[in-house]
Amino acid sequence: MSQRGLIYSFVAKGTVVLAEYTAFSGNFSTIAVQCLQKLPSNSTKHTYSCDGHTFNFLVDSSFVFLVVAHESVGRGIPFAFLERLKDDFKRIYGARIGIEGPHPLADEDDDDDLFGDTFGIAYNLDKEFGPRIKEHMEYCMSHPDEISKISKIKAQMTEVKGIMMDNIDKVCIYILSSTS
């Protein structure tokens, strides 16, 4: 991987980084954790820009997925990477994740049993999941056209779904108003 496309990535629960990977030196992890701490608590997708890099966050089921990318990569590939990473993480750890809780950055005081929680100890999954992060980063950077196509198709499907939901709402409102 000679170009600096996807640079650094982690999976966290709240502000606790569970696993990370980078092939580059730099202060990406420090800046990423600072951005994580400032992430809006109601956000599911968020991007910060800093010094020619984007810090892209995806929040799902009380977990935060991040990738730092060079700005030239855009946002499609980083978010497609994050979706792949999230899906793989949930496939591997889904049974241990349990039911969905509040947003991972919501302030809750349920942290009494940190040492009994796989997802409560910093870097606890680094050896286990760090290599998976590397594999996904390398795949996404080696197949950017495929990843871009998938990203575009998912965006189109989301748009079509939104249009369909709006139309269903309009039909329901019409039916309800015409029966009154």
NORKA-V104922 format. One record per backbone hydrogen bond with DSSP energy under -0.5 kcal/mol. NH is the residue of the N-H (numbers start at 0). CO is the residue of the C=O. E is the energy in kcal/mol with one decimal. If there is no record, write none. Layout:
nh:co:e
NH:CO:E
NH:CO:E
This chain:
nh:co:e
4:2:-1.3
6:4:-0.6
6:67:-3.3
7:67:-1.2
8:20:-2.1
9:65:-1.6
10:18:-2.3
11:63:-3.0
12:15:-2.5
13:11:-0.6
13:61:-0.5
15:12:-2.1
16:14:-0.7
17:10:-3.0
18:10:-1.5
20:8:-2.2
22:6:-0.7
23:6:-0.5
30:26:-2.2
31:27:-2.8
32:28:-2.2
33:29:-1.9
34:30:-2.6
35:31:-2.5
36:32:-2.1
37:33:-0.8
37:34:-0.7
38:34:-0.6
38:35:-1.0
42:39:-1.6
45:56:-1.9
47:54:-2.0
49:52:-2.7
52:49:-1.4
53:68:-2.9
54:47:-3.3
55:53:-0.7
55:66:-2.7
56:45:-3.4
57:64:-2.5
58:43:-3.0
59:62:-2.8
62:59:-2.1
63:11:-3.3
64:57:-3.1
65:9:-2.5
66:55:-2.0
67:7:-3.4
68:53:-2.4
69:4:-2.6
70:51:-2.6
72:69:-2.2
73:70:-1.6
76:72:-0.5
78:74:-2.1
79:75:-2.2
80:76:-2.8
81:77:-2.3
82:78:-2.1
83:79:-2.2
84:80:-2.9
85:81:-2.9
86:82:-2.6
87:83:-2.4
88:84:-2.7
89:85:-2.8
90:86:-2.0
91:87:-2.4
92:88:-3.1
93:89:-1.5
95:92:-1.1
96:92:-1.5
97:93:-1.1
105:102:-2.3
107:105:-0.9
113:110:-0.6
115:112:-0.8
116:113:-1.2
117:115:-0.6
119:116:-1.9
120:116:-0.5
121:119:-0.5
122:16:-3.6
123:120:-1.8
124:17:-1.8
125:17:-0.5
125:122:-1.2
128:124:-3.8
129:124:-0.8
129:125:-1.6
132:128:-1.9
133:129:-2.0
134:130:-2.2
135:131:-2.4
136:132:-2.5
137:133:-2.8
138:134:-2.4
139:135:-2.6
140:136:-2.2
141:137:-1.8
142:138:-1.6
146:142:-2.4
147:143:-2.7
148:144:-2.3
149:145:-2.4
150:146:-2.5
151:147:-2.5
152:148:-2.6
153:149:-2.6
154:150:-2.2
155:151:-2.5
156:152:-2.6
157:153:-2.4
158:154:-2.2
159:155:-2.7
160:156:-2.6
161:157:-2.3
162:158:-2.3
163:159:-2.8
164:160:-2.6
165:161:-2.3
166:162:-2.5
167:163:-2.5
168:164:-2.4
169:165:-2.4
170:166:-2.4
171:167:-2.6
172:168:-2.6
173:169:-2.5
174:170:-2.9
175:171:-2.7
176:172:-2.6
177:173:-2.2
178:174:-1.4
179:175:-0.5
